């Protein structure tokens, strides 16, 4: 069970790091091409929503596991 927990924690770190990297690339893309501002804004919003949902699901899983132990 510890291996699975470690893998899940590593996955969460990768999701957050990848999301931050994606947002940074979208910011630089918007700076270089101001015409794509609206599209990049929507993409950034989707990345943030994905990061929030994965964090909520992970927290929900932890609370359920703690309740049944």
C-alpha positions in Angstrom: 0.0 0.0 0.0 2.9 2.3 0.6 4.1 1.9 -2.9 0.7 2.9 -4.3 0.6 5.9 -2.0 4.0 7.0 -3.1 3.1 6.7 -6.7 -0.1 8.7 -6.2 1.9 11.5 -4.5 4.4 11.5 -7.3 1.6 11.7 -9.8 0.1 14.7 -7.9 3.5 16.4 -8.0 3.8 15.8 -11.7 0.3 17.1 -12.4 0.9 20.3 -10.5 4.4 20.8 -12.0 3.1 20.2 -15.5 0.1 22.5 -14.9 2.4 25.3 -13.8 4.8 24.7 -16.7 1.8 24.8 -19.1 0.5 28.1 -17.7 4.0 29.6 -18.0 4.2 28.5 -21.7 0.8 30.0 -22.3 1.8 33.3 -20.8 4.9 33.5 -23.0 2.8 32.5 -26.0 0.4 35.3 -25.3 3.3 37.8 -25.0 4.7 36.7 -28.4 1.3 36.6 -30.1 -1.3 39.0 -28.5 -4.0 37.9 -31.1 -4.2 34.5 -29.4 -5.0 36.0 -26.0 -8.5 34.7 -25.7 -7.6 31.2 -26.8 -4.7 31.0 -24.4 -6.9 32.4 -21.6 -9.4 29.5 -22.1 -6.5 27.0 -22.2 -5.1 28.4 -19.0 -8.5 28.3 -17.3 -8.9 24.6 -18.3 -5.4 23.8 -16.9 -6.3 25.4 -13.6 -9.7 23.6 -13.5 -7.9 20.3 -14.1 -5.4 20.9 -11.4 -8.2 21.8 -8.9 -10.2 18.7 -9.8 -7.3 16.4 -9.4 -6.5 17.9 -6.0 -10.1 17.6 -4.9 -10.3 14.0 -6.0 -7.1 13.2 -4.2 -8.3 14.9 -1.0 -11.7 13.1 -1.3 -9.9 9.7 -1.7 -7.8 10.4 1.4 -10.8 11.4 3.5 -12.7 8.2 2.5 -9.7 6.0 3.3 -9.2 7.6 6.7 -12.9 7.2 7.5 -12.9 3.4 6.8 -9.7 2.6 8.6 
